[in-house]
Amino acid sequence: MDETAEAKLNRGPVLCLDLGARRVGAAVSDPTLIAITRLKALRRSNWKQLLLDVAELVRHYDAKSLVIGFPIKLDGGEGSAATETRKIAQKFALSLKIPIYLQNESLTSVAAEERLRAAGHRAEEIPGLIDSESAAIILNDFINTDNRRLLLSVS
């Protein structure tokens, strides 16, 4: 990562997305990159609506960068989900004027479900919370480790 991208990251807040087939989980850090807030998941319909929704979150939280969970296989390879995620991330890079990062999201759904259960959420609540809880875990991993971080673009 170059110094310009690192400086932008250190300015926070950072918005994170976990792209699901029906919902897009979202989480955001505070400007100091210490606290992470799970946001309401976005309904996934078409690209235009997703872009509008994400652009609104970027504006509302004054996000300085966007992290997208990147589904790397357990063997380290990239499958069709990773290819699709990369395409969507590239579209965001063309549309948003902030750095876009991909962050390994391996096993975050399992960890998110465990965290939600441990926090006392009922089984029927978990499906509506899991995507954004996953985004919060991805964002935490992104902030606290840089070995799986991939800068896609700096606009």
PEZI-V26727 format. One record per run of one state. SS is the DSSP state (H for helix, E for strand, - for the rest). FROM is the first residue (numbers start at 1). TO is the last residue. Records with the same first field share a line. If there is no record, write none. Layout:
SS->FROM-TO / FROM-TO
//
This chain:
-->1-2 / 12-13 / 20-22 / 30-35 / 44-46 / 62-64 / 71-71 / 73-77 / 79-79 / 96-98 / 105-107 / 119-122 / 145-148 / 154-155
H->3-11 / 47-61 / 80-95 / 108-118 / 123-144
E->14-19 / 23-29 / 36-43 / 65-70 / 72-72 / 78-78 / 99-104 / 149-153
//
